[in-house]
Amino acid sequence: MKFLSSLKPKFQSSTGLKKISKVIFFVLIVFNTTAYSQWSLTKNLSEGLNLNCIFAIDPGHIYIACDSASLMISHEAGINWTRQSNLASHQSTNNFYSVFFVDTLKGWIGGTSGAAARTTDGGNNWSQMTMSDQTITIKQIIFADTLHGWAVGNSNKIQHTSDGGLSWSVQKTFLSIQTIYSVFCLPHDTNKVWVAGTSGFIARSIDGGQNWVTIISVSNNDLLSIKFSDINQGWCVGKSGTILLTVNGGANWISIKSPVIVDIKTNLFSSNGSSIIGCNNGEIYSTYNYGRKWSKVPLIFKNKINSLNFQSNFVYLCADGGYFALYIPEEMSAECLQAYNLCLNKCNQDQIECIRICNQLFLTCLDVAGRKIYY
């Protein structure tokens, strides 16, 4: 029990951006060189409920923003889940489209008609946030640290907070832009911020959003997700199979040949040219050479892929219809799963505490395996 109590969840940026990129690169290479090993865990959490955004600090802290003002939480590597409904007293007619945590305690969620909430205790309790514009449906919310965050949605406005979400203000309004779908900043960097939206719109700031530069677009399609692996390399994905790449911090972008013509809503990548994309038709593709060649990753369901997330060596996925999937590199999962099953065999079905200990041992094993293999 002392060993279990000493387990400390890993903070997403504790290994540094270079180590994170290196680990992502390894995981994506595994996707391309092992005949696409099966996803370690695939579950339907709630049939008919759309899972819109997934974020994980580690396997013991996984959060999914859902329709119907709901949040799904797992503290057991996706094995068991709890659902929080009418979060922070928001009505079930509100849908949540984005969730983000900076550590195991502080997190934020946003969605329909300005519906937004914050937590300081790991999601056990939530309090409503009053956004500067209550009419905007929040498509994405992100924080650089515990204080500085940005939110964008179905408008031409960027909302900003510098006090952890206690108060928000409109930081920038862009002319001739209908929707800003995505915003991104690097952990602990409160200066560099990127946004993307309708008709190929991309803009960046290097002073925390005080000033913005609109980038000349190489696409007329709506851009649904923008992400950077470091201050130089970033990717944008969007409608009609759009994939864009920059290697100079977003000053210039090039169009990458896409393996699909359907909308790409989410992506995951490293600074080594490896990437995974999730599509509206449920297909997933990966590349390890900057998009010169794409390979299809098999998955058992065909629902729209809404979100991909990478933390602590694992790939997390959520989709429409209540589907969740977790990928653990085989080098890590085999021994841990074997030990987990042996532990469960010693528990009776109604021995909740015994099962809980097995779950915690499984998380501990994954944590140790991750450090052993990668760090």
LINFENCOR-V421216 format. One record per run of one state. SS is the DSSP state (h for helix, s for strand, l for the rest). FROM is the first residue (numbers start at 1). TO is the last residue. If there is no record, write none. Layout:
# LINFENCOR-V421216
((SS | FROM | TO) (SS | FROM | TO))
This chain:
# LINFENCOR-V421216
((l | 1 | 1) (h | 2 | 5) (l | 6 | 15) (h | 16 | 33) (l | 34 | 40) (s | 41 | 44) (l | 45 | 50) (s | 51 | 58) (l | 59 | 60) (s | 61 | 66) (l | 67 | 69) (s | 70 | 74) (l | 75 | 81) (s | 82 | 84) (l | 85 | 86) (h | 87 | 89) (l | 90 | 95) (s | 96 | 101) (l | 102 | 106) (s | 107 | 111) (h | 112 | 114) (l | 115 | 115) (s | 116 | 119) (l | 120 | 126) (s | 127 | 128) (l | 129 | 137) (s | 138 | 143) (l | 144 | 148) (s | 149 | 153) (l | 154 | 156) (s | 157 | 161) (l | 162 | 168) (s | 169 | 173) (l | 174 | 179) (s | 180 | 185) (l | 186 | 192) (s | 193 | 197) (h | 198 | 200) (l | 201 | 201) (s | 202 | 205) (l | 206 | 212) (s | 213 | 214) (l | 215 | 222) (s | 223 | 228) (l | 229 | 233) (s | 234 | 238) (h | 239 | 241) (l | 242 | 242) (s | 243 | 246) (l | 247 | 253) (s | 254 | 255) (l | 256 | 263) (s | 264 | 269) (l | 270 | 274) (s | 275 | 279) (l | 280 | 283) (s | 284 | 287) (l | 288 | 294) (s | 295 | 297) (l | 298 | 304) (s | 305 | 311) (l | 312 | 313) (s | 314 | 319) (h | 320 | 322) (s | 323 | 328) (l | 329 | 329) (h | 330 | 345) (l | 346 | 351) (h | 352 | 374) (l | 375 | 375))
